[in-house]
Amino acid sequence: MAQAGSGYYRAIVDMGSNGIRFSITNMAPATARIIPTLYQDRAGISLYDAQWSTGEKRPLPESTIKDVVRTMQRFKSTCRDFGVKDSNVRIIATEATRQAINSEDFRARIRTATGWTVEMLPKEQEGRIGAMGVVSSFASVRGLMMDLGGGSTQITWLIANKGQIRMSEQGSMSMPYGAAALSRRLAEANKLGGNALKRLRDEITTTLKEAVSHISLPKEIHEDVKSPQGLALYLSGGGFRGWGFVLMSQHPVSPYPIPIINGFKTTTAAFNDTKLVVAAATEENIFRVSDRRASQVPAVALLVSCLSEALPAVTTVYFAQGGVREGSLFVDLDERTKAQNPLMTATVPYATESVKQLEALIKAADPAPGRSATTPPLITNHILVALAQGLYIHNNLNKDLQAAGALRSTTTGALAAVHGSSHDERAGLAVMLCERWGGVGALSPADEAYYERLLELIGPEEAWWCMYYGRVAAVIGEIYPVGVIHEGAELLKISVEWGNTDF
């Protein structure tokens, strides 16, 4: 039986080079901006490896085709259980399928078994859809973007803010340096010895420089290159995500408190430390880094070292979960929906009828309204609105659990699935909501240690402000326990000013 609202359900099969990802997403208008996932799975079938397993390219073998067909049939059954219409299912194939010798026969077999047609994304469109996946992964984007697949990697520039999205008119520049493809070429170079590795490194660096020239950077990006803050680089694709998870495992805040790659950021100094990353991937079992992904780390290290030569102006690196799946859904949203802030959208379902009054009370606690220099960058209108909308998420929990539930809400709780928020935003809102329910004094020793790591992650100034607004929220929640302010009722009044305290 079809589920209620299933007319908004969209099923995507992202048939990439390193694996096949399946997902079902609820694209109902109210929360479409955060691309809420109802179901997801992944089949570890490498179409790239299947074609190159003998060292020379060959057609996709029968065993691989049968494995893919079986997984597609299983997913079709899952779609039927969720009530997803066939017209709302897309199978999107990229480089490995596009380049397969027997691609036509392979796609025909899938259609015969499922009734679904495989869409072949041209290189240019693949780059654009991947770029939209990155845009969906952040509240705003400005810088270079790279997507590292199994067979190829794409590069372009992106500027996205408040629903307005710009990228290179040339689309993305595609290069044959995917994680699996580079692993094969690196093995060949090591086998040849001599100058083979240097020649490969020089080739990649030169190609990267030519690609940046080809995509014609706009004035704003050139300004970033010359500015003290430098250029931002946004990364997506499995190879880069694996690199990011290794960096997480080596982060100064340890154990790293947010187990989500999307929104993770690092400095170029850490990103370019290839020796550290390769050693860690070789010697340790790292969360979310499979044996296959770990085996590709030396190849990714080669690409990273070439990037440091080709793009010396990069100072901050951001990792995105969004790819073809997220991009193909996000691109169809209207401009107004694209402009929504992800944290605000994620907390909308929990807002009470008096949320506007609650929001006004929280904002009244600003000791210097209108002076943006007073508060750090994390304390934005968006995060304060999200706090107001999330004040009562944990009202139903036992008192022993409320602070802990709030603390974990943005990583493993009610708001964990929000797509598009940075790690600083997740940590900041979690601290605010935890303080709303009593803060560190209401936590168990184990949760207290987690709380301290979140504070360390966002830094002392941001931590102070998050605790401050969280405690303001606690007062509001105590006075309005259900979040309803009746018409004509006397409102709580908040007045704040800076003062000097002698100790």
matplotlib code that plots the C-alpha trace (Angstrom):
import matplotlib.pyplot as plt

x = [0.0, 1.4, 2.2, 0.7, 2.5, 4.2, 3.5, 6.4, 8.7, 11.7, 13.9, 17.4, 20.0, 23.4, 25.3, 28.9, 32.3, 33.1, 29.6, 25.9, 23.9, 20.1, 17.9, 14.3, 13.7, 10.6, 10.5, 7.4, 7.6, 7.9, 11.2, 12.5, 15.5, 17.1, 16.5, 15.0, 16.1, 13.6, 15.8, 19.3, 21.5, 24.7, 25.9, 29.7, 29.9, 32.7, 31.9, 35.4, 37.2, 35.1, 36.3, 40.0, 40.4, 42.8, 44.9, 43.4, 40.0, 37.3, 33.5, 31.5, 31.5, 28.3, 28.7, 28.8, 25.8, 23.8, 24.8, 23.7, 20.4, 19.7, 20.3, 18.1, 15.3, 15.7, 15.5, 12.4, 10.8, 11.7, 10.2, 7.0, 6.9, 7.3, 4.8, 7.2, 5.8, 7.9, 7.7, 9.5, 12.4, 15.7, 18.7, 21.6, 24.8, 28.1, 31.7, 32.1, 28.8, 29.4, 32.8, 31.8, 32.4, 29.1, 27.2, 24.2, 23.6, 24.2, 21.5, 19.1, 19.4, 18.5, 15.5, 14.2, 14.5, 13.0, 11.2, 13.5, 15.6, 19.1, 20.0, 23.4, 24.8, 27.1, 30.4, 29.3, 25.9, 27.5, 29.7, 26.8, 24.6, 27.6, 28.1, 24.4, 25.0, 27.7, 25.5, 22.8, 25.4, 26.0, 23.9, 26.2, 29.2, 31.9, 35.1, 36.4, 34.7, 36.0, 34.2, 36.4, 34.7, 36.2, 37.0, 37.2, 37.3, 35.6, 36.5, 34.6, 33.9, 30.7, 29.0, 25.7, 23.9, 20.1, 19.0, 21.1, 23.6, 26.4, 29.0, 31.4, 29.7, 32.0, 30.4, 32.9, 36.2, 36.5, 39.8, 40.7, 41.9, 39.3, 40.4, 40.3, 41.8, 44.6, 45.3, 45.8, 48.1, 50.1, 50.6, 51.8, 54.2, 55.7, 56.2, 58.0, 60.2, 62.6, 60.9, 57.5, 56.1, 57.4, 56.0, 52.6, 52.8, 53.7, 50.9, 48.3, 49.6, 49.6, 46.1, 44.8, 46.3, 44.8, 41.4, 41.3, 42.2, 39.5, 36.7, 37.4, 37.3, 35.1, 36.1, 34.9, 37.0, 40.1, 39.5, 39.5, 42.8, 44.4, 42.8, 44.3, 41.5, 42.4, 40.4, 37.9, 37.9, 34.7, 35.2, 32.8, 33.0, 34.0, 37.7, 37.7, 35.2, 37.5, 40.4, 38.1, 37.3, 41.0, 41.6, 38.7, 40.5, 43.6, 41.8, 43.1, 39.6, 39.7, 37.7, 36.1, 32.5, 30.5, 30.4, 29.2, 31.4, 29.1, 30.1, 33.6, 36.3, 40.0, 43.0, 45.2, 48.1, 46.2, 44.7, 48.1, 49.8, 49.8, 52.3, 50.1, 46.9, 48.6, 50.2, 46.9, 44.9, 47.5, 47.9, 44.5, 40.9, 39.1, 35.4, 33.8, 37.0, 36.6, 39.5, 38.8, 38.8, 42.0, 43.7, 42.9, 44.4, 47.9, 46.3, 44.3, 47.5, 49.1, 46.1, 46.2, 49.9, 49.4, 46.5, 48.8, 51.0, 48.3, 46.1, 48.4, 45.9, 43.5, 43.4, 40.2, 38.9, 35.2, 33.9, 30.4, 28.2, 26.2, 26.8, 24.8, 21.9, 21.5, 22.3, 19.6, 17.0, 18.2, 18.4, 14.6, 13.8, 12.4, 14.6, 12.8, 13.2, 16.9, 17.3, 16.0, 18.5, 18.9, 18.8, 15.7, 14.0, 14.9, 13.4, 10.2, 8.2, 8.9, 7.9, 5.0, 2.2, 3.9, 7.3, 7.5, 7.0, 9.6, 12.0, 11.6, 12.3, 15.5, 16.7, 15.9, 18.7, 21.3, 23.2, 24.0, 21.3, 22.3, 26.0, 27.1, 30.7, 29.6, 28.8, 31.0, 30.1, 28.3, 25.6, 23.4, 19.8, 19.4, 20.8, 18.7, 15.5, 16.4, 16.8, 13.4, 11.8, 13.6, 12.9, 10.4, 11.7, 12.7, 9.7, 8.4, 11.6, 12.3, 14.1, 17.2, 17.3, 16.4, 19.8, 21.5, 18.9, 19.3, 23.1, 23.0, 20.1, 22.2, 24.4, 22.3, 19.0, 16.0, 18.0, 20.8, 19.4, 19.6, 21.4, 23.4, 24.7, 28.3, 29.9, 30.1, 26.4, 25.6, 27.8, 26.5, 22.8, 23.4, 25.1, 22.3, 19.6, 21.5, 21.7, 18.0, 17.5, 20.1, 23.4, 26.4, 24.9, 22.1, 24.5, 26.0, 29.9, 30.0, 27.8, 29.7, 32.9, 31.1, 29.8, 33.3, 34.5, 31.7, 32.8, 36.4, 35.4, 33.6, 36.1, 35.8, 34.1, 31.4, 31.0, 30.3, 27.6, 26.0, 25.8, 24.5, 21.6, 20.9, 20.4, 18.1, 16.1, 16.0, 14.3, 11.8, 11.1, 10.5, 8.0, 6.2, 6.4, 4.3, 5.6, 2.2, 1.8, -1.9, -3.3, -3.6, -1.3, 1.4, 4.6, 8.0, 10.2, 14.0, 16.3, 20.1, 23.1, 26.8, 28.1, 31.4, 32.0, 34.8, 36.2]
y = [0.0, 3.4, 5.6, 9.0, 11.7, 9.2, 11.5, 13.6, 10.6, 10.5, 7.5, 8.0, 5.4, 7.0, 4.4, 5.6, 4.1, 2.9, 1.9, 2.2, 4.3, 4.0, 6.5, 7.5, 11.1, 13.0, 16.2, 17.6, 21.4, 22.3, 20.5, 19.9, 22.2, 19.7, 16.8, 14.5, 10.8, 8.1, 5.2, 4.7, 1.8, 1.2, -1.7, -2.1, -2.9, -1.2, -0.8, 0.7, -2.3, -4.7, -3.2, -3.1, -6.2, -7.8, -4.7, -4.0, -2.6, -5.2, -5.3, -5.4, -9.2, -11.2, -11.7, -7.9, -7.3, -10.0, -8.4, -5.0, -6.3, -8.2, -5.1, -3.0, -5.5, -5.4, -1.6, -1.7, -3.9, -1.3, 1.5, -0.5, -0.9, 2.9, 3.7, 5.4, 5.8, 4.5, 8.0, 9.3, 6.9, 7.9, 5.8, 8.1, 6.7, 8.4, 7.8, 4.0, 3.2, 5.9, 4.4, 0.7, -1.2, -3.0, 0.0, -0.3, -4.0, -3.4, -0.6, -2.7, -5.6, -3.2, -1.9, -5.4, -6.5, -3.4, -1.3, 1.6, 3.5, 4.3, 8.0, 8.6, 11.9, 13.6, 14.8, 18.4, 17.7, 15.4, 18.2, 20.6, 18.1, 17.4, 21.1, 21.5, 18.7, 20.7, 23.9, 21.9, 20.9, 24.4, 27.5, 29.4, 28.6, 30.7, 29.2, 26.3, 23.0, 19.5, 16.2, 13.1, 10.0, 6.6, 7.2, 11.0, 14.2, 17.5, 21.1, 24.3, 27.5, 28.2, 31.3, 30.5, 32.7, 33.2, 31.0, 32.7, 30.3, 31.0, 28.7, 28.6, 29.0, 26.2, 24.0, 21.6, 20.6, 16.8, 15.1, 11.4, 11.4, 9.5, 7.6, 4.2, 5.5, 7.2, 4.1, 2.1, 4.8, 5.2, 1.4, 1.5, 4.4, 2.7, -0.5, 1.4, 3.3, 6.0, 9.3, 7.7, 9.0, 12.5, 12.6, 11.5, 14.2, 16.9, 15.8, 16.1, 19.4, 20.9, 19.6, 21.1, 24.5, 24.3, 23.3, 26.3, 28.5, 26.9, 27.6, 31.3, 32.5, 35.5, 38.7, 37.7, 34.5, 36.5, 38.9, 35.9, 34.7, 38.0, 38.6, 37.6, 35.0, 33.3, 30.9, 28.3, 24.8, 22.6, 18.8, 16.0, 12.4, 9.2, 9.6, 13.1, 12.0, 9.2, 11.7, 13.9, 11.1, 10.3, 14.0, 13.9, 11.0, 13.1, 16.3, 18.2, 17.8, 14.1, 12.0, 14.3, 14.9, 15.1, 11.8, 13.5, 14.4, 17.1, 20.5, 19.4, 22.0, 22.0, 24.2, 23.6, 22.8, 19.8, 18.9, 18.9, 16.7, 13.6, 11.7, 11.9, 10.9, 8.0, 6.7, 7.0, 5.2, 2.4, 1.8, 2.5, 1.3, 4.6, 5.2, 5.3, 4.4, 1.0, -1.2, -0.3, 3.4, 3.1, 1.4, 4.4, 6.9, 6.9, 7.8, 10.6, 11.8, 12.2, 14.3, 16.4, 17.1, 18.2, 20.4, 22.2, 23.1, 24.0, 25.9, 27.6, 30.3, 27.8, 28.4, 26.5, 23.2, 22.1, 18.6, 17.9, 14.9, 16.1, 14.6, 13.4, 12.2, 15.5, 17.6, 16.0, 16.7, 20.2, 21.5, 21.1, 23.2, 26.7, 29.7, 30.5, 27.0, 27.0, 30.2, 28.7, 28.2, 24.4, 24.7, 26.9, 24.5, 21.5, 23.0, 24.3, 21.1, 21.6, 25.3, 26.2, 28.6, 31.4, 31.0, 34.6, 35.9, 33.4, 34.4, 38.1, 37.4, 35.5, 38.3, 40.9, 39.4, 40.9, 43.4, 45.6, 45.2, 46.3, 46.1, 43.0, 43.3, 42.5, 38.8, 36.2, 34.9, 31.8, 33.8, 34.6, 35.3, 31.8, 30.0, 32.1, 31.4, 27.7, 27.9, 29.5, 26.8, 24.0, 25.1, 22.4, 19.4, 17.6, 18.5, 14.9, 13.4, 12.4, 15.1, 12.9, 12.8, 16.3, 18.0, 14.9, 14.5, 18.2, 17.9, 15.0, 16.4, 17.7, 14.6, 11.6, 13.0, 14.8, 17.3, 14.9, 14.5, 18.2, 18.5, 21.8, 22.8, 23.3, 21.5, 24.8, 25.3, 21.8, 22.2, 25.7, 24.8, 21.6, 23.7, 26.2, 23.5, 21.7, 24.8, 25.4, 22.1, 22.8, 22.6, 20.7, 20.3, 18.2, 15.8, 12.5, 12.3, 10.7, 13.4, 16.1, 15.0, 15.2, 18.7, 19.9, 18.7, 20.6, 23.8, 23.1, 22.7, 26.0, 28.0, 30.0, 33.1, 31.3, 28.9, 31.8, 33.2, 29.8, 29.2, 32.7, 32.4, 28.8, 30.1, 32.9, 30.2, 28.2, 31.2, 31.6, 27.8, 28.0, 30.8, 29.4, 25.6, 24.7, 27.5, 29.2, 32.9, 33.6, 36.8, 39.5, 37.8, 39.8, 39.1, 38.4, 41.4, 41.1, 44.0, 43.5, 45.8, 45.3, 46.0, 46.0, 43.4, 43.7, 40.5]
z = [0.0, -0.9, 2.0, 2.7, 0.8, -1.5, -4.5, -3.3, -3.0, -5.5, -6.0, -7.4, -8.5, -8.7, -10.8, -10.3, -11.1, -7.5, -6.4, -6.9, -4.4, -4.0, -2.1, -1.6, -0.7, 0.5, -1.6, 0.0, -0.3, 3.4, 3.9, 0.4, 0.9, 3.2, 0.9, 3.6, 3.0, 3.7, 2.7, 1.4, 0.5, -1.5, -3.5, -3.5, -7.2, -9.0, -12.6, -13.2, -11.6, -13.5, -16.8, -15.8, -13.6, -16.1, -16.6, -19.9, -20.6, -21.4, -21.6, -18.3, -17.5, -17.3, -13.5, -12.9, -15.1, -13.2, -9.9, -11.0, -12.3, -9.0, -7.0, -9.3, -8.9, -5.1, -5.2, -7.4, -4.7, -2.1, -4.2, -4.5, -0.7, -0.2, -2.9, -5.2, -8.7, -11.6, -13.1, -10.0, -10.4, -12.1, -12.8, -13.5, -15.0, -15.1, -16.4, -16.0, -17.8, -20.4, -21.3, -21.1, -24.3, -23.9, -22.4, -24.6, -23.8, -20.1, -20.0, -22.1, -19.5, -16.7, -18.6, -19.4, -15.8, -14.2, -16.8, -15.9, -18.4, -17.5, -18.1, -19.5, -18.2, -20.6, -19.0, -19.0, -17.4, -14.9, -13.8, -13.5, -11.5, -9.2, -8.7, -7.7, -5.1, -3.6, -3.5, -1.7, 0.9, 2.3, 3.1, 0.8, -1.5, -3.0, -4.4, -6.5, -6.5, -7.3, -7.6, -7.4, -8.8, -9.6, -13.3, -13.5, -11.6, -12.4, -11.5, -11.7, -9.7, -7.8, -6.2, -4.5, -2.0, -1.2, -4.1, -6.7, -8.3, -10.7, -12.1, -15.1, -18.4, -19.6, -17.0, -15.3, -16.8, -16.7, -16.2, -16.3, -12.7, -10.7, -7.6, -9.3, -12.5, -10.7, -8.6, -11.8, -13.3, -10.1, -10.0, -13.6, -12.9, -9.8, -11.8, -14.6, -12.2, -13.3, -14.1, -14.7, -11.4, -12.0, -15.5, -14.1, -11.4, -14.0, -16.3, -13.5, -12.3, -15.8, -16.6, -13.4, -14.2, -17.7, -16.3, -14.0, -16.9, -19.1, -16.6, -16.6, -12.9, -12.3, -10.7, -7.2, -7.2, -8.4, -5.5, -3.1, -4.6, -3.8, -0.4, 3.0, 3.6, 0.3, -1.8, -0.6, -2.1, -1.9, -2.4, -3.1, -4.3, -2.5, -2.9, -1.3, 1.4, 2.4, 2.7, 4.8, 7.2, 7.7, 8.5, 11.0, 12.7, 13.1, 14.2, 17.3, 18.8, 19.5, 19.2, 16.7, 17.9, 14.6, 12.6, 9.4, 6.5, 5.1, 6.4, 7.7, 7.0, 7.4, 6.6, 3.5, 5.8, 7.2, 3.9, 2.1, 4.8, 2.6, 4.6, 7.7, 5.9, 4.0, 7.2, 9.2, 6.4, 6.3, 10.0, 11.5, 11.1, 10.5, 10.7, 7.3, 5.4, 3.9, 2.8, -0.8, 0.0, 2.1, -0.8, -3.0, -0.5, -2.1, -5.4, -3.8, -2.1, -5.5, -6.7, -3.5, -3.8, -7.4, -6.3, -3.8, -6.7, -9.1, -6.6, -4.1, -3.1, -1.4, 2.3, 3.5, 2.3, 2.8, 2.3, 0.9, 0.9, -2.0, -5.4, -8.3, -6.1, -4.2, -7.2, -9.4, -6.7, -5.7, -9.3, -9.7, -6.7, -7.2, -6.3, -3.1, -1.8, -2.7, -0.7, 2.5, 5.3, 6.1, 9.9, 9.8, 7.4, 9.6, 12.7, 11.1, 11.9, 15.6, 15.9, 18.1, 17.1, 19.0, 17.4, 16.2, 19.7, 21.0, 18.3, 19.2, 22.9, 22.0, 19.7, 22.4, 24.5, 22.1, 24.3, 21.3, 18.7, 15.2, 15.8, 14.0, 15.2, 18.8, 18.1, 16.3, 12.8, 14.1, 15.9, 12.9, 12.4, 11.0, 14.1, 16.5, 14.5, 14.5, 18.3, 18.7, 16.4, 18.3, 21.9, 22.5, 20.5, 23.7, 25.8, 25.8, 27.1, 30.7, 32.6, 32.8, 29.0, 27.9, 28.0, 26.5, 23.8, 22.9, 22.9, 20.3, 18.3, 15.4, 15.1, 16.0, 17.0, 15.6, 13.5, 12.4, 8.9, 8.0, 4.7, 4.2, 7.6, 8.7, 11.6, 13.5, 13.1, 14.2, 17.3, 18.1, 17.9, 19.9, 22.7, 22.7, 22.9, 25.6, 27.7, 27.2, 29.2, 31.9, 30.2, 31.5, 35.0, 33.6, 31.7, 32.6, 32.8, 29.3, 27.8, 29.6, 27.8, 24.4, 25.4, 26.1, 22.6, 20.9, 22.8, 21.8, 18.2, 17.9, 20.0, 23.2, 21.9, 19.9, 22.9, 25.3, 23.0, 22.4, 26.1, 26.7, 24.2, 25.4, 28.9, 27.6, 25.9, 29.2, 30.9, 28.1, 28.2, 31.9, 31.6, 28.5, 29.1, 26.0, 23.7, 23.5, 24.3, 24.5, 22.9, 25.5, 28.0, 29.6, 27.7, 29.2, 28.7, 28.1, 28.4, 28.2, 28.4, 28.9, 32.4, 34.3, 37.0, 39.6, 40.8]

ax = plt.figure().add_subplot(projection="3d")
ax.plot(x, y, z, "-o")
ax.set_aspect("equal")
plt.show()
